[in-house]
C-alpha cells in the first residue's frame, strides 16, 4: 500500500494522490511555505544574554528568594538553634542538680536520661547553627518523641505543640537557606579585568 508523502494517508489503488490531499488542494491553492519573521517592533531575543537565574526560572526551578525572605529565614533558624540550645542546657543543669543534689521534687521530672538528652540537644544546636538541615530534623524528631512520651504519662502541654509547629516552620526556613546557598554556589564568579600598570 502506498502512503502519501505530504500527509501520510494511504493512497487508494489506481490513484496518484490520497483522498485528503486531493480534497484540500481542490479547496485551497497550494501555498509556498514562508519563513516566519518577527514583527519589526519586537525586542531582540535575549536567550543568550540572560543570567543563570533566568535560565533556572525558565526550566521550572523555584524563583530566587528575595533578600527579606532570606533574612526572615535566617532569623527563624537562629531562634530555632537558640531554643534547642536552651532546652539542652536546661535539661543538663536540672538533671545534674536533681541527681547529684538528690532533690526528690526535681527527680520526679528529670534524671540522668534528661542529662543525656540535653547533651544531645546541645550538640544538635551546634550543628543547626552551622546550617545542618539533618541536625534540625533530628532535633525536631527527638523533641516530638519527648512530647509523645509526656502525653503518654498523662500530661498535656499545648506549649509543646506550639513549639513543635515553630520548629517545623524553622525546618522549612532552613531548607530555603540551603537552596539559596546552593544557588549562590552555582552562579559563576565574575571575572576580574586586569588593569594595565
DALIN-V336203 format. One record per backbone hydrogen bond with DSSP energy under -1.0 kcal/mol. NH is the residue of the N-H (numbers start at 1). CO is the residue of the C=O. E is the energy in kcal/mol with one decimal. If there is no record, write none. Layout:
nh = [NH,NH]
co = [CO,CO]
e = [E,E]
This chain:
nh = [4,8,11,15,22,23,24,25,27,28,42,55,56,57,58,59,60,61,70,71,72,73,74,75,76,77,78,79,80,81,82,83,84,85,86,87,88,89,90,91,92,93,94,95,96,97,98,99,100,101,103,107,109,110,115,116,117,118,119,120,121,122,123,124,125,126,127,128,129,130,131,132,136,137,138,139,140,141,142,143,144,145,146,147,148,149,150,151,152,153,154,155,161,162,163,164,165,166,167,168,169,170,171,172,173,174,175,176,177,178,179,180,181,182,183,184,185,186]
co = [9,4,2,12,18,19,20,21,23,24,39,51,52,53,54,55,57,56,66,67,68,69,70,71,72,73,74,75,76,77,78,79,80,81,82,83,84,85,86,87,88,89,90,91,92,93,94,95,96,97,98,103,106,106,111,112,113,114,115,116,117,118,119,120,121,122,123,124,125,126,128,127,132,133,134,135,136,137,138,139,140,141,142,143,144,145,146,147,148,149,151,150,157,158,159,160,161,162,163,164,165,166,167,168,169,170,171,172,173,174,175,176,177,178,179,180,181,182]
e = [-3.3,-1.1,-2.5,-1.9,-1.9,-1.8,-2.5,-2.2,-1.5,-2.6,-1.6,-1.7,-2.2,-2.3,-2.3,-1.6,-1.1,-2.3,-2.0,-2.2,-2.2,-2.3,-2.6,-2.2,-2.4,-2.4,-2.4,-2.4,-2.1,-2.5,-2.0,-2.3,-2.6,-2.3,-2.2,-2.6,-2.3,-2.8,-2.7,-2.3,-2.3,-2.6,-2.7,-2.2,-2.2,-2.6,-2.6,-2.2,-2.8,-2.1,-1.4,-2.1,-1.6,-3.0,-1.3,-2.3,-2.7,-2.4,-2.1,-2.0,-2.3,-2.1,-2.0,-2.6,-2.5,-1.7,-1.8,-2.5,-2.2,-1.1,-1.5,-2.4,-1.2,-2.0,-2.5,-2.4,-2.3,-2.4,-2.7,-2.4,-2.4,-2.4,-2.2,-2.1,-2.5,-2.5,-1.9,-2.3,-2.1,-1.1,-1.5,-1.8,-1.0,-2.2,-2.5,-2.2,-2.2,-2.2,-2.6,-2.4,-2.0,-2.1,-1.5,-1.5,-1.7,-2.4,-1.9,-2.0,-2.3,-2.1,-2.3,-2.0,-2.6,-2.2,-2.3,-2.2,-2.0,-1.4]
